């Protein structure tokens, strides 16, 4: 097996304190959200600006205005994307399904036009899709899509392992060019098996907060993940 490229570690940040701790711990990138009770919604532009001023690693901004995987008010999403771009955001996270569990192409395409070539992640909506392979192929031509954030299953990594391994093995096929970024119930003990299978991108939220979501990111917790990924 060829030598792994250094694994990427993305950490969820809710504010400046999280961002600084995650960067100190060795995170490569932050996912910026608010309202984890709703699984992460778009943060305020001011929050983005404060974090951007505090750290120099990559920031991916969530574009999601309501709980669930329906796009809802697409005009509002496009407007928010534009405001974030104006504020300097240049990487994003989004993903919407239609009522049949397929990708909401009209919503995603309208937002991607607004992003104007910026890189973006299609998030865990893929884990709720009726047909993952079909979703990937339908999104394959969209500019900027460079990662899928997935646990392989709506129920988390424990349940999704076979899917994660199968999709990682298809890297480079049509629809499978974007990087598989594993997140959702991810634990340190999953890492060696995922790394051995060729997974090289990992996403943590609660795992970076040993005290729970009411406490900030722990630089020491992030450091432990960095060490595990680099082992």
C-alpha positions in Angstrom: 0.0 0.0 0.0 1.3 3.5 -0.9 2.3 5.7 2.0 -0.7 7.6 3.4 -0.9 11.3 2.9 -1.2 13.0 6.3 -4.8 12.6 7.5 -6.9 15.7 7.7 -8.6 16.5 11.0 -11.6 18.8 11.0 -13.1 20.0 14.3 -16.5 21.7 14.9 -16.1 25.2 16.3 -19.0 27.2 17.7 -16.9 30.3 18.6 -13.4 31.8 18.9 -12.5 29.9 22.0 -13.2 26.6 20.3 -11.3 27.7 17.2 -8.2 28.7 19.0 -8.1 25.5 21.1 -8.7 23.3 18.0 -5.9 25.0 16.1 -3.6 24.7 19.1 -4.4 21.0 19.3 -3.4 20.4 15.7 -6.7 20.6 13.7 -6.3 21.2 10.0 -9.7 22.7 9.5 -12.7 23.9 11.3 -16.4 23.5 10.6 -18.2 26.6 11.8 -21.8 26.1 13.0 -24.2 27.2 15.6 -27.1 25.4 17.4 -25.8 21.8 17.8 -29.3 20.9 19.2 -30.4 21.2 15.5 -27.2 19.3 14.4 -25.5 22.5 13.3 -26.9 25.6 11.5 -25.3 28.6 9.8 -23.4 30.8 12.3 -23.6 34.6 12.3 -21.4 36.4 9.9 -19.9 38.1 13.0 -19.0 34.7 14.4 -17.2 33.8 11.2 -15.4 37.1 11.1 -14.2 36.7 14.7 -12.9 33.2 14.1 -11.3 34.2 10.9 -9.4 36.9 12.7 -8.3 34.5 15.5 -7.0 31.5 13.6 -5.2 30.9 10.2 -6.4 27.3 9.4 -9.1 26.6 6.9 -12.7 27.3 7.9 -15.7 25.6 6.3 -19.0 27.5 7.0 -22.2 25.5 7.4 -25.0 26.6 5.0 -28.1 25.3 6.8 -30.9 27.4 8.2 -33.3 24.7 9.7 -33.1 21.3 11.3 -33.5 18.4 9.0 -32.3 17.9 5.4 -34.8 19.9 3.4 -33.4 23.1 2.0 -36.3 25.2 3.1 -35.9 28.9 2.0 -33.4 28.6 -0.8 -33.4 32.4 -1.4 -32.3 32.9 2.2 -29.6 30.3 1.8 -28.3 32.0 -1.3 -28.3 35.3 0.5 -26.5 34.0 3.5 -23.9 32.3 1.2 -23.3 35.7 -0.5 -23.0 37.5 2.9 -20.4 34.9 4.0 -18.5 35.3 0.8 -18.4 39.0 1.2 -17.1 38.6 4.7 -14.2 36.5 3.3 -15.5 32.9 3.7 -14.1 30.7 1.0 -15.0 27.1 2.0 -18.5 25.7 2.9 -20.6 22.8 4.0 -24.0 22.0 2.7 -26.3 19.2 1.6 -30.1 18.9 1.0 -32.4 16.1 0.1 -35.8 16.2 -1.7 -38.9 14.5 -0.3 -37.9 11.3 -2.0 -34.5 11.1 -0.4 -32.6 12.2 -3.6 -30.4 15.2 -3.7 -32.2 18.5 -4.0 -30.4 19.5 -7.1 -32.1 22.8 -7.7 -31.3 24.0 -4.2 -27.7 22.7 -4.2 -27.0 24.1 -7.7 -28.3 27.6 -6.9 -26.1 27.7 -3.8 -23.1 26.4 -5.6 -23.5 29.1 -8.3 -23.3 31.7 -5.4 -20.1 30.0 -4.1 -18.4 30.7 -7.4 -16.0 27.8 -7.4 -15.3 27.7 -3.6 -14.6 24.2 -2.2 -17.4 22.6 -0.3 -18.4 19.5 1.6 -21.6 17.6 1.1 -22.5 16.7 4.7 -24.3 13.9 6.4 -27.5 14.3 4.4 -25.8 11.5 2.3 -26.4 9.2 5.2 -30.2 9.7 4.9 -30.2 9.4 1.1 -32.4 6.8 -0.6 -29.5 5.8 -2.9 -26.0 7.0 -2.0 -24.4 5.9 -5.3 -27.1 7.7 -7.3 -26.7 10.9 -5.2 -22.9 10.9 -5.7 -23.3 10.5 -9.5 -25.9 13.2 -9.7 -23.6 15.7 -7.8 -20.4 14.6 -9.6 -20.2 17.5 -12.0 -20.8 20.3 -9.5 -17.9 22.7 -9.1 -16.1 22.8 -5.8 -17.4 19.5 -4.3 -14.3 18.0 -2.7 -15.6 15.9 0.3 -18.4 13.9 1.7 -18.9 14.1 5.4 -20.4 10.7 6.3 -20.7 8.0 8.9 -21.8 5.5 6.4 -25.1 5.2 8.2 -27.7 7.5 9.9 -26.8 5.6 13.1 -23.1 6.4 13.1 -19.7 5.0 12.3 -20.2 1.7 14.2 -23.1 0.8 11.9 -21.6 2.4 8.8 -18.2 0.7 8.6 -19.0 -1.5 5.6 -20.3 1.4 3.6 -17.3 3.6 4.5 -14.8 0.9 3.5 -16.6 0.2 0.3 -16.8 3.9 -0.7 -13.2 4.5 0.2 -12.2 1.6 -2.0 -14.0 3.2 -5.0 -12.0 6.5 -4.7 -11.4 8.0 -8.1 -14.4 6.4 -9.8 -17.1 8.7 -11.2 -18.9 10.2 -8.2 -16.2 9.0 -5.9 -13.5 11.6 -6.6 -14.4 13.7 -3.5 -12.6 12.7 -0.3 -14.4 10.6 2.2 -14.4 12.5 5.5 -15.6 10.3 8.3 -17.7 11.8 11.1 -20.7 11.0 13.2 -20.2 8.8 16.3 -16.5 8.6 15.5 -14.2 7.3 18.3 -10.5 7.0 18.6 -10.7 3.2 18.5 -12.1 3.4 15.0 -9.1 5.3 13.6 -6.6 2.4 13.0 -9.1 0.4 11.0 -10.2 3.4 8.9 -6.6 4.5 8.3 -5.7 1.0 7.2 -8.6 1.2 4.7 -7.2 4.4 3.2 -9.5 6.9 4.9 -7.5 10.2 5.3 -10.1 12.7 6.6 -11.8 12.8 10.0 -14.4 15.1 11.6 -15.0 15.4 15.3 -17.5 17.4 17.3 -18.4 15.9 20.7 -15.1 14.0 20.8 -13.2 17.3 21.0 -15.3 18.2 24.1 -14.8 15.7 26.9 -17.1 17.8 29.1 -20.0 17.8 26.6 -21.4 20.4 24.2 -21.8 23.0 26.9 -18.0 23.1 27.3 -15.5 24.4 24.8 -13.2 22.4 22.6 -10.3 20.9 24.6 -6.9 21.4 22.9 -5.7 18.3 24.7 -8.5 16.2 23.3 -7.7 17.5 19.8 -4.0 16.8 20.4 -4.9 13.1 21.2 -6.8 12.8 17.9 -3.9 14.4 16.0 -1.5 11.9 17.5 -3.8 9.0 16.7 -4.2 10.1 13.0 -0.4 10.6 12.7 0.5 7.3 14.3 
